[in-house]
Amino acid sequence: MSWLLELLVDAIREMCSQFIVDMMELITNMFTELLSCNLSLFEELFSVVGSLYKNVIVPLDDSCMAAF
């Protein structure tokens, strides 16, 4: 009887892991399409990241380079 439960648990684990892999692939494909088709839409969706990079990361990098 325990082998039957083990098979059931393995099947459920396999289904869950396949679902996660499928969702990750779907998200990856969606972002790949966004990047390859329309960069202005990508910039609009993620404008926060662009301004964070320009206003925080670049000045931080410059100040770190000046320290050395």
Secondary structure, 3 states (H helix, E strand, C coil): CHHHHHHHHHHHHHHHHHHHHHHHHHHHHHHHHHHHHCHHHHHHHCHHHHHHHHHHHHHHHHHHHHHC
